[in-house]
Amino acid sequence: MRMLRTNDWSLVRYYHANEMDELYDLKKDPGELTNLYSDPRQREVRARLQQRLDERMKAIRDPILRKSQWSFESEIFPLSKGGSAGARGGSTLARSDARELKLR
């Protein structure tokens, strides 16, 4: 689970559980009783908050990103030892390591 909270909104994402995500309008619902995540009228708010959460997760190298996007991991989290130089100058995963990560 990851969460982003602003003065006006609270976004809660459950990355390994479908249909449990939450979005609350803290100005109108400070007790967080009415989940607005599926409300089509809140699509823009949800997208904006999700973008901010994604950026924060990338900035702190959140393990959820590494587990779910192994090819993304090689670009953002290059290997410090034992990797080979990639086209962009960073280290990349060996093919056998990449296959193993994909299977997990």
PyMOL commands that place a pseudoatom at each C-alpha (Angstrom):
pseudoatom trace, name=CA, resn=MET, resi=1, chain=A, elem=C, hetatm=0, pos=[0.000, 0.000, 0.000]
pseudoatom trace, name=CA, resn=ARG, resi=2, chain=A, elem=C, hetatm=0, pos=[1.178, 3.521, -0.793]
pseudoatom trace, name=CA, resn=MET, resi=3, chain=A, elem=C, hetatm=0, pos=[-0.494, 6.804, 0.072]
pseudoatom trace, name=CA, resn=LEU, resi=4, chain=A, elem=C, hetatm=0, pos=[-0.340, 10.435, -0.988]
pseudoatom trace, name=CA, resn=ARG, resi=5, chain=A, elem=C, hetatm=0, pos=[-2.057, 13.056, 1.127]
pseudoatom trace, name=CA, resn=THR, resi=6, chain=A, elem=C, hetatm=0, pos=[-2.520, 16.745, 0.331]
pseudoatom trace, name=CA, resn=ASN, resi=7, chain=A, elem=C, hetatm=0, pos=[-4.511, 19.404, 2.151]
pseudoatom trace, name=CA, resn=ASP, resi=8, chain=A, elem=C, hetatm=0, pos=[-7.530, 18.548, -0.004]
pseudoatom trace, name=CA, resn=TRP, resi=9, chain=A, elem=C, hetatm=0, pos=[-7.188, 14.880, -0.991]
pseudoatom trace, name=CA, resn=SER, resi=10, chain=A, elem=C, hetatm=0, pos=[-6.065, 11.465, 0.197]
pseudoatom trace, name=CA, resn=LEU, resi=11, chain=A, elem=C, hetatm=0, pos=[-5.089, 8.785, -2.349]
pseudoatom trace, name=CA, resn=VAL, resi=12, chain=A, elem=C, hetatm=0, pos=[-4.444, 5.232, -1.146]
pseudoatom trace, name=CA, resn=ARG, resi=13, chain=A, elem=C, hetatm=0, pos=[-3.171, 2.584, -3.589]
pseudoatom trace, name=CA, resn=TYR, resi=14, chain=A, elem=C, hetatm=0, pos=[-3.108, -1.134, -2.845]
pseudoatom trace, name=CA, resn=TYR, resi=15, chain=A, elem=C, hetatm=0, pos=[-0.712, -2.390, -5.498]
pseudoatom trace, name=CA, resn=HIS, resi=16, chain=A, elem=C, hetatm=0, pos=[-1.310, -6.100, -4.962]
pseudoatom trace, name=CA, resn=ALA, resi=17, chain=A, elem=C, hetatm=0, pos=[-5.081, -6.032, -4.447]
pseudoatom trace, name=CA, resn=ASN, resi=18, chain=A, elem=C, hetatm=0, pos=[-7.576, -5.179, -7.165]
pseudoatom trace, name=CA, resn=GLU, resi=19, chain=A, elem=C, hetatm=0, pos=[-10.407, -2.729, -6.594]
pseudoatom trace, name=CA, resn=MET, resi=20, chain=A, elem=C, hetatm=0, pos=[-9.318, -1.674, -3.108]
pseudoatom trace, name=CA, resn=ASP, resi=21, chain=A, elem=C, hetatm=0, pos=[-7.846, 1.736, -4.002]
pseudoatom trace, name=CA, resn=GLU, resi=22, chain=A, elem=C, hetatm=0, pos=[-9.213, 4.780, -2.212]
pseudoatom trace, name=CA, resn=LEU, resi=23, chain=A, elem=C, hetatm=0, pos=[-9.649, 8.498, -2.893]
pseudoatom trace, name=CA, resn=TYR, resi=24, chain=A, elem=C, hetatm=0, pos=[-11.127, 10.927, -0.383]
pseudoatom trace, name=CA, resn=ASP, resi=25, chain=A, elem=C, hetatm=0, pos=[-12.030, 14.606, -0.580]
pseudoatom trace, name=CA, resn=LEU, resi=26, chain=A, elem=C, hetatm=0, pos=[-10.703, 15.760, 2.778]
pseudoatom trace, name=CA, resn=LYS, resi=27, chain=A, elem=C, hetatm=0, pos=[-12.493, 19.129, 2.632]
pseudoatom trace, name=CA, resn=LYS, resi=28, chain=A, elem=C, hetatm=0, pos=[-15.944, 17.563, 2.219]
pseudoatom trace, name=CA, resn=ASP, resi=29, chain=A, elem=C, hetatm=0, pos=[-15.208, 14.249, 3.955]
pseudoatom trace, name=CA, resn=PRO, resi=30, chain=A, elem=C, hetatm=0, pos=[-12.538, 14.698, 6.659]
pseudoatom trace, name=CA, resn=GLY, resi=31, chain=A, elem=C, hetatm=0, pos=[-13.457, 11.340, 8.207]
pseudoatom trace, name=CA, resn=GLU, resi=32, chain=A, elem=C, hetatm=0, pos=[-12.692, 9.560, 4.918]
pseudoatom trace, name=CA, resn=LEU, resi=33, chain=A, elem=C, hetatm=0, pos=[-16.030, 7.764, 4.806]
pseudoatom trace, name=CA, resn=THR, resi=34, chain=A, elem=C, hetatm=0, pos=[-16.906, 8.142, 1.088]
pseudoatom trace, name=CA, resn=ASN, resi=35, chain=A, elem=C, hetatm=0, pos=[-14.461, 6.500, -1.312]
pseudoatom trace, name=CA, resn=LEU, resi=36, chain=A, elem=C, hetatm=0, pos=[-14.401, 8.488, -4.573]
pseudoatom trace, name=CA, resn=TYR, resi=37, chain=A, elem=C, hetatm=0, pos=[-11.771, 6.410, -6.374]
pseudoatom trace, name=CA, resn=SER, resi=38, chain=A, elem=C, hetatm=0, pos=[-14.220, 4.977, -8.930]
pseudoatom trace, name=CA, resn=ASP, resi=39, chain=A, elem=C, hetatm=0, pos=[-16.154, 8.223, -9.364]
pseudoatom trace, name=CA, resn=PRO, resi=40, chain=A, elem=C, hetatm=0, pos=[-15.686, 9.339, -13.002]
pseudoatom trace, name=CA, resn=ARG, resi=41, chain=A, elem=C, hetatm=0, pos=[-16.034, 12.979, -11.909]
pseudoatom trace, name=CA, resn=GLN, resi=42, chain=A, elem=C, hetatm=0, pos=[-12.763, 12.629, -9.976]
pseudoatom trace, name=CA, resn=ARG, resi=43, chain=A, elem=C, hetatm=0, pos=[-10.744, 11.175, -12.878]
pseudoatom trace, name=CA, resn=GLU, resi=44, chain=A, elem=C, hetatm=0, pos=[-8.529, 14.265, -13.271]
pseudoatom trace, name=CA, resn=VAL, resi=45, chain=A, elem=C, hetatm=0, pos=[-7.864, 14.569, -9.534]
pseudoatom trace, name=CA, resn=ARG, resi=46, chain=A, elem=C, hetatm=0, pos=[-7.039, 10.871, -9.332]
pseudoatom trace, name=CA, resn=ALA, resi=47, chain=A, elem=C, hetatm=0, pos=[-4.659, 11.084, -12.317]
pseudoatom trace, name=CA, resn=ARG, resi=48, chain=A, elem=C, hetatm=0, pos=[-2.892, 14.160, -10.926]
pseudoatom trace, name=CA, resn=LEU, resi=49, chain=A, elem=C, hetatm=0, pos=[-2.413, 12.562, -7.498]
pseudoatom trace, name=CA, resn=GLN, resi=50, chain=A, elem=C, hetatm=0, pos=[-1.287, 9.269, -9.061]
pseudoatom trace, name=CA, resn=GLN, resi=51, chain=A, elem=C, hetatm=0, pos=[1.336, 11.127, -11.103]
pseudoatom trace, name=CA, resn=ARG, resi=52, chain=A, elem=C, hetatm=0, pos=[2.669, 12.785, -7.946]
pseudoatom trace, name=CA, resn=LEU, resi=53, chain=A, elem=C, hetatm=0, pos=[2.722, 9.440, -6.141]
pseudoatom trace, name=CA, resn=ASP, resi=54, chain=A, elem=C, hetatm=0, pos=[4.545, 7.782, -9.069]
pseudoatom trace, name=CA, resn=GLU, resi=55, chain=A, elem=C, hetatm=0, pos=[7.153, 10.544, -9.101]
pseudoatom trace, name=CA, resn=ARG, resi=56, chain=A, elem=C, hetatm=0, pos=[7.719, 10.173, -5.376]
pseudoatom trace, name=CA, resn=MET, resi=57, chain=A, elem=C, hetatm=0, pos=[8.010, 6.391, -5.624]
pseudoatom trace, name=CA, resn=LYS, resi=58, chain=A, elem=C, hetatm=0, pos=[10.635, 6.740, -8.376]
pseudoatom trace, name=CA, resn=ALA, resi=59, chain=A, elem=C, hetatm=0, pos=[12.532, 9.354, -6.369]
pseudoatom trace, name=CA, resn=ILE, resi=60, chain=A, elem=C, hetatm=0, pos=[12.822, 7.090, -3.331]
pseudoatom trace, name=CA, resn=ARG, resi=61, chain=A, elem=C, hetatm=0, pos=[13.423, 3.943, -5.394]
pseudoatom trace, name=CA, resn=ASP, resi=62, chain=A, elem=C, hetatm=0, pos=[10.323, 2.253, -4.057]
pseudoatom trace, name=CA, resn=PRO, resi=63, chain=A, elem=C, hetatm=0, pos=[10.661, -1.558, -4.047]
pseudoatom trace, name=CA, resn=ILE, resi=64, chain=A, elem=C, hetatm=0, pos=[7.188, -1.965, -5.572]
pseudoatom trace, name=CA, resn=LEU, resi=65, chain=A, elem=C, hetatm=0, pos=[8.488, -0.464, -8.807]
pseudoatom trace, name=CA, resn=ARG, resi=66, chain=A, elem=C, hetatm=0, pos=[11.451, -2.808, -8.847]
pseudoatom trace, name=CA, resn=LYS, resi=67, chain=A, elem=C, hetatm=0, pos=[9.281, -5.886, -8.356]
pseudoatom trace, name=CA, resn=SER, resi=68, chain=A, elem=C, hetatm=0, pos=[6.646, -5.038, -10.922]
pseudoatom trace, name=CA, resn=GLN, resi=69, chain=A, elem=C, hetatm=0, pos=[8.751, -3.494, -13.694]
pseudoatom trace, name=CA, resn=TRP, resi=70, chain=A, elem=C, hetatm=0, pos=[12.054, -5.316, -14.012]
pseudoatom trace, name=CA, resn=SER, resi=71, chain=A, elem=C, hetatm=0, pos=[12.983, -3.667, -17.325]
pseudoatom trace, name=CA, resn=PHE, resi=72, chain=A, elem=C, hetatm=0, pos=[12.245, -0.265, -15.791]
pseudoatom trace, name=CA, resn=GLU, resi=73, chain=A, elem=C, hetatm=0, pos=[14.450, -1.241, -12.854]
pseudoatom trace, name=CA, resn=SER, resi=74, chain=A, elem=C, hetatm=0, pos=[17.519, -1.687, -15.041]
pseudoatom trace, name=CA, resn=GLU, resi=75, chain=A, elem=C, hetatm=0, pos=[17.196, 1.901, -16.274]
pseudoatom trace, name=CA, resn=ILE, resi=76, chain=A, elem=C, hetatm=0, pos=[16.430, 3.513, -12.929]
pseudoatom trace, name=CA, resn=PHE, resi=77, chain=A, elem=C, hetatm=0, pos=[18.351, 1.220, -10.586]
pseudoatom trace, name=CA, resn=PRO, resi=78, chain=A, elem=C, hetatm=0, pos=[21.508, 0.154, -12.443]
pseudoatom trace, name=CA, resn=LEU, resi=79, chain=A, elem=C, hetatm=0, pos=[23.526, -2.685, -10.993]
pseudoatom trace, name=CA, resn=SER, resi=80, chain=A, elem=C, hetatm=0, pos=[26.460, -1.445, -8.966]
pseudoatom trace, name=CA, resn=LYS, resi=81, chain=A, elem=C, hetatm=0, pos=[28.504, -4.641, -9.340]
pseudoatom trace, name=CA, resn=GLY, resi=82, chain=A, elem=C, hetatm=0, pos=[28.751, -7.305, -11.965]
pseudoatom trace, name=CA, resn=GLY, resi=83, chain=A, elem=C, hetatm=0, pos=[26.565, -5.632, -14.589]
pseudoatom trace, name=CA, resn=SER, resi=84, chain=A, elem=C, hetatm=0, pos=[27.602, -4.950, -18.136]
pseudoatom trace, name=CA, resn=ALA, resi=85, chain=A, elem=C, hetatm=0, pos=[27.610, -1.470, -19.658]
pseudoatom trace, name=CA, resn=GLY, resi=86, chain=A, elem=C, hetatm=0, pos=[24.397, -0.711, -21.485]
pseudoatom trace, name=CA, resn=ALA, resi=87, chain=A, elem=C, hetatm=0, pos=[23.766, 1.512, -24.488]
pseudoatom trace, name=CA, resn=ARG, resi=88, chain=A, elem=C, hetatm=0, pos=[23.049, 4.469, -22.230]
pseudoatom trace, name=CA, resn=GLY, resi=89, chain=A, elem=C, hetatm=0, pos=[26.171, 3.991, -20.181]
pseudoatom trace, name=CA, resn=GLY, resi=90, chain=A, elem=C, hetatm=0, pos=[24.429, 2.337, -17.229]
pseudoatom trace, name=CA, resn=SER, resi=91, chain=A, elem=C, hetatm=0, pos=[24.564, -1.253, -16.131]
pseudoatom trace, name=CA, resn=THR, resi=92, chain=A, elem=C, hetatm=0, pos=[21.985, -3.710, -17.376]
pseudoatom trace, name=CA, resn=LEU, resi=93, chain=A, elem=C, hetatm=0, pos=[20.706, -7.070, -16.243]
pseudoatom trace, name=CA, resn=ALA, resi=94, chain=A, elem=C, hetatm=0, pos=[22.135, -10.203, -17.803]
pseudoatom trace, name=CA, resn=ARG, resi=95, chain=A, elem=C, hetatm=0, pos=[19.627, -12.163, -19.882]
pseudoatom trace, name=CA, resn=SER, resi=96, chain=A, elem=C, hetatm=0, pos=[19.433, -14.980, -17.335]
pseudoatom trace, name=CA, resn=ASP, resi=97, chain=A, elem=C, hetatm=0, pos=[18.801, -12.461, -14.531]
pseudoatom trace, name=CA, resn=ALA, resi=98, chain=A, elem=C, hetatm=0, pos=[16.130, -10.736, -16.607]
pseudoatom trace, name=CA, resn=ARG, resi=99, chain=A, elem=C, hetatm=0, pos=[14.349, -14.038, -17.307]
pseudoatom trace, name=CA, resn=GLU, resi=100, chain=A, elem=C, hetatm=0, pos=[14.432, -14.916, -13.615]
pseudoatom trace, name=CA, resn=LEU, resi=101, chain=A, elem=C, hetatm=0, pos=[12.979, -11.541, -12.616]
pseudoatom trace, name=CA, resn=LYS, resi=102, chain=A, elem=C, hetatm=0, pos=[10.253, -11.800, -15.247]
pseudoatom trace, name=CA, resn=LEU, resi=103, chain=A, elem=C, hetatm=0, pos=[9.160, -15.155, -13.842]
pseudoatom trace, name=CA, resn=ARG, resi=104, chain=A, elem=C, hetatm=0, pos=[8.769, -13.872, -10.296]
for i in range(1, 104): cmd.bond("trace and resi %d" % i, "trace and resi %d" % (i + 1))
show_as sticks, trace
zoom trace
